[in-house]
Amino acid sequence: MSGPPTFAEAKNKRQKARAAGLDPNYWYGVALSKDLKPEQVKRATFWGTHVAVYRDDRGNVHALEDRCPHRHLPLSIGQVEGEKLRCQYHGWAVDPSGALADVPHELFGMKMPKCSIRAYPTRERYGLIWVFFGDAENAEKVPLPHIPELEGESRWACVPIEIVYKSHHSMVLENVSDFTHEFLHRKWKPFADSKLTKLETNERGVFVEYDTKVGYGGLASKFVDRGSVNTNSMKLGYEYPYQWSNTDDQIKHWLTVLPENEATTRCFFLFHFKNFKVPGTPLSIPRVLMEPILKIANRLQVIPVLDEDGVAVAAEQAGWEKHWDQPFAEISPAVHAFQALTIKKWEQYLEREANKKLIKSGSLVRDAQAGGEAAE
């Protein structure tokens, strides 16, 4: 074997975690809402599947399989006209359902072809565009992540961040939930002196708590009112396939990852804050000023911290691809729990897909009938 094993070939937990995909039957963030203007289109990729995401002239967002039904060129290099998406080559246009809606050139005496491509359910919330890449009939059954702090008139301040990591999604999800890597952030100190105090697992996810010094370094520390916020502990969850943190119900974040392939993960961070104080005083900063301040803090501190993580997980990915068959010494029980959840959910997805294929072929029905006859 010349490279890392596939999931079927994997021999241990680490190999399986690094080969696992993410179940497509969830809502995944694919773009920042502000980055897709009316009549714009861009490509989003989920585990090798390319989708053209576009906003029509009325502001509605649609997602289609990224290929023209004619010559299979990417529609993401085409143009939006009204609610249609038109291919750049011959000008064939499809509507939001994926059906061919217009052919602008001669039909040579024939009727317009009846053909279509796949359409994907979309949502827009919390400053993100979300796409459901799984079975379309499940889209209404599976809820979008609920973040009550980002809803209503009293919603918290939040400026979403998009960042691409050159690593497998499992490395990213482990990184943001495991605080044993505080040495990496010794300049910024987003957390320090961390001690794992709680680890719980259930069907929904893995939940950990740390005694840790939260946000004691850099610009952001000046705006946190430590007199009213306990910044000496933090709760985190890997609530598959999402990740979140909570500091005293005052400082929180949500993360949705988009696994583009085995070595690239697009991440959308939603850091949100209930209050900021005027540095050096107990006075609260007006809500209208919090997001402008947060934009500056993101640029000067938050993104540099995330970039440090990006360098680290990219190096880990390179090390994995080169040394995947070498012994692996991991002592954090949290990391083992994260990997076990990633593996379990992927195995459940693969089993469901295998059963669907059997049902489609009639094999399960025949097996069930044979089993009933044998029992008689």
N, C-alpha and C positions, 0 to 999 in steps of 0.2 A: 504494500500500500504506500503510495507516494505522498499522500496528504492526510489530513484529519479524516476520521471515519464519518460515514453517514450515521443517521440515528439508528438504523437497523444494524449497522456494523459495530456500534459503540459497545465497549466492554465494561465501562464503569460509570459512576454518577457524573463525574466531570465531563467525560466524553459525550454522554447523552445530553447534558445541559447545553453544551456548546454546539450540538447538532440540531437541537430542537427548534422548531418554529414557534409562532404564536397562533393560537386559535383565531381564525378570521371572523368567527361569529361573535364579535364584539365591535363596538364603535371605536375607531381609531382617528386621532387627530392627523390631518394631512397638510394643513397650511394655516397661517395666520390670516384671519378675516381681512385685515387691513392690506394684505399683500395681493389680494385678488380683487381688482377693480371691475366694474361693469364692463362686459364685452372683452374680458381677458380670459385666457386659458393657460393652465400649467399642468405638468405631469406630476403624478404622485405614484409611488411604487410600494407595493406590499409584497414582500417575499417573492420578488421576481415578476409579479404581475403589475403591468403598467396601466394606469388609469388617467384619462384626460378629465381634469376638474375645471369647470368653467362657470363664470357668472354671466347670466344673460342680461339683456338691456333693462330688465325690470329689477335686477339685483338678486334674482334667485340663483342658487347654486345647484349645479348638476354634475354628475360624474358618469363617464362612459368608458367602456373598454377602449384603450388607446390604439385603435386601428380603424382606418376607413374600410367599410365593407367592400370597396371596389378593389383597390390594389394593396390594401393593408399598410399604407403609410400611417405614421403616428398622427392622430388628430390633434395632439398637443402642440403641433407646429402649424395648425390651421388657424382659422379666424372665426370669431363669434359674430353671428348676424341675427339680431333679435333673440329668439330662444334656440336657434339652430347653431350647430357647429359644422363649419364647412372645411373640407379637406383642401390643403394648399395646392394639390397637384391638378386634378381635373375639376375640382369645385363641387364634388358631390357633398350633399349636406344631410345630416341626420338630426332628428328632433330629440328632446330630452328622454324619450323612451328608448332611444337607440335605433329607431326605424328610419330607413332611408326616406327623406322628405323632399329632395330636389336634386335633379340632374340638369345642369345649366347648358349642356351641349346637345347636339343632335342625337335622337334616339334611334335613328335608322329604321323607322317604321315600326319599332317595337314598343311595347308598353314599358313604363318605368319599372325596373326590377323590384321585386319584393324581397328585401333583405334587411337584416338588422344586426346590431351588435348589443352586447350586454350593457344594461344600465345598472348603476349601483345606488342604493339609498343614501341620501345625504342629510345632514343637519348642520345648523350653525348656532353655536352657543359658547359663551365664555371667551369670546374673541378668537375662537378656532372654527375651522371647517372640519367636520367629521364625516367619515365614509364608513359604510358597513360592507366589508369585503366578503362576508360569508353568504349563506343562503338567504336570499332576499325575503323569504317568508318569515325568517326569524327576526328581521329588523324591528318589527313592531313589538315583539316579545322581549327583546333585550333592551333594557333602559340605557340611556346615555348616562355617564357619570353625573351624580347629583352633587353640586357644590353650593350649598345654600348661602355661603358667605359671599358668593359672587352674583347673587340675584336680588332684585328688589331695590327700593330707593336707598336703603342703608347698606348697600353692598360695600365690601372692603375694597381697598385700593389694590389693583393688579395690573401689571404690564407684562403680557405673555412674552416668553423668550423661545425662539426656535434655534436649535443647534444640531449639527450633524456630527456623530461620533463614528469613527472608522473602526467599529468593533461589533461583535455579536451582541444582540439585545440582552442576553443573560448577564454579560459583563457589566453593562450599564445599570441594570436593575440591582445587581449586587453592590455596585459602587455606591449608589445613592442611599442604600439602606444599611450599609455596614460601615461603622465609624472607626474601624481599626486603622483606617488610612489617614488619620489626622496629620501624620508627618508630612504628607504631600502638600497640605495646606498650611504649613507652619508660618507662612507670611501673612495670610489673611485671617486665619483662625475662625472659620465659620462654626467650628465645634472644637473642643479641646478637653483633655483629661477625661475621655469617655470611658464609661463602664457599663457593660450590658447588665441590666437588672431584671429584664423580663423577656421571655420568648414564648409565644403561643402560636399554634397552627390549627387551622380548621379548614373546612371545605372551601371557604372564601379566600383564604390567603395566609400569609405569615405576618405576625405582628410583634414588634420589638419595642422595648423602651430602654433608654440610656440615661444615666446620670451624666451630664455633660455641660460644659460651659458654652452656651449658644451665643454666637455672634459677638465675641468680645474684641474682635480686631477690625480695623478699617473704618470706612466712612459710615456704614450702616449702624454700627454700634452707638453712634452719637444720637441717633433718632429713636432708640428703644428706651422706653420708660421702665427701668429695672425696678423701680419702686412698686409698680403695679403688675409687672409681668415676671413670672418665674422663668428665668432663662437658665436654670440649672438642671433641666431635664427635657427630654423630647420623646415623643411617641412617633413611630413610623410604621407604615404598613405596605406590604407588597400584596395588594388586593387585586389579584390577577385580572387583566394584564396591566393594571395601573399601579402607581406608587404614590404615596403621600406622606406628609409629616405634619406634626401638630405640636407647637410649643405653647402650652398653657392657654389654649383656645384664643390666642392673640396673634400668633404668627403661624401661617400654614403654607403648604405648597401641594400641588398636584402635578403629576408627571404622566403624560401619555407618550408611549414610544411607538414609532412606526418602523418595523423591521424591514428595511428595503431588500436586504439579502443577508447572507451568512456573515458578512463583515462590515455592514453599514447600517446604522440605526439613526433615524431622524427623531429628535426629541423635542417635545413642547412642554416647557415648564410654566406653571401658573403659581408664582410666588404671590401671596396676598397677605395684607397687613390690616389689622383692625384700627390701629392708631399709630401715629408718630408724635413725638414730642419735639418742642423747640430745644435744640441742644443747649445744655447748661441751665435749663429751667424746667419746671414741672408742667408747663403749658402745652396743650395739645395743638398740633398743626391742623388748620382747617382742611376738611376732606378735599376740597377743590384743589389744594396744593399738593396733595399726597402723591398722585400719579406723576406729575412733573418731577418731583423729588425722586420717586422710584425709578423713573427713566434714567436719571443721572446715576443713581446708585447701581442700577443694572449695568450701565456702561463702565463705571469706574471700579466696581468690585464684584458683583454677582457673576457677570460673564467671564471675567478673568479667573474666578474660582472654577467655573464650569469648564473653562478651557484647560485648566490644570488637569481636571478629570479626563478631558478628551485626550490629552497627550498620554496619560497613564493607560487608559483602556485601549488606545491604539497600539501602544507598546505591548500590552498584554495580548492583544489579538495577534500581533506578529510573533510573540513568543509561543503562543498556542499553536499557530500554524507550523512552526519549526520544531517544537518540542512536545507535540501532543501525546506522544507515546512514552514520555518520561514520567517518573513518579511525581505525585502532586501532594504537597504537604499543606493542607488547609486545616487550621485549628479552630476557626470561628464556627460555633454551632449555628449562628444565624445564616451564614453562607450556605452551609449544608442544607438548611431548611429552605432557603430560596431556590436552590438547585432542585431539590426534591419536588417542589411545587411546579416549577417550570416543566420538569419531566412528566409529572403526573398529568398535567393539563394537556400536554401535547399527545401523550399516549391515549387519553380519553378522546381527543379529537380524531386521531388516526383510527381508533376503533369504530367511532361513529361513521367515518367515511367508508371504512371497509364494509360495515353492515349495510350502508346505503347501496353500495355496488352489488352486494349479494342480493338485496331485495329487488333491485332493478333487474338483475339477471334471473330472478326467480329461485335462486339456490336456497335461500333461507326458508322459503315456503315449502320447497321439496324436502328439505331436511326436517322441517317440523312435521310434515305429513308422514315421513318415514319413521320419525321417532314415535309418533302416535300409533302407527301400525305395529311397531315393534313392541310397544307397551301392551297392546291387546294380546 
